[in-house]
């Protein structure tokens, strides 16, 4: 009995009106204790002042998160996949942009494409029919 107490995590006792917060490491440590040979979920729950349903919820959440991470469907995995797709799209658009610039430059050299000012400040001032700018 003494060895069980020495291996136990330091978890604050429940108090009225105060919700306890547990880190992922604390949750995993408590769940490891509950899965140890000879231990029961209810005895571990009583030791830490936790309900059995909470322990099962933690287990389910951790299992889902690890399965999602393995499948690459976690939020971070999805963002990394989307980022890779966008990087490929940027490379494709950059290559297409370069081809269009080259074609436009060829057209200008051959006199088939008029020169268009690059910036708005290079444009001539336009006036409306009523004479205002």
Number of C-alpha atoms within 10 A of each C-alpha: 5 6 7 9 9 9 9 14 13 9 14 11 10 12 8 5 6 7 8 10 10 11 8 11 9 14 16 16 13 21 18 14 20 18 12 10 8 7 13 14 20 15 14 21 19 12 14 16 14 16 13 16 12 11 20 13 11 17 16 12 12 15 12 13 15 14 13 14 15 11 10 15 15 16 12 11 15 13 13 13 14 12 12 12 11 12 12 12 12 12 11 12 12 12 12 12 12 12 12 12 12 12 13 16 15 13 14 14 12 9 10 11 13 10 12 9 10 8 7 8 8 9 10 8 8 9 9 7 7 6 7 7 8
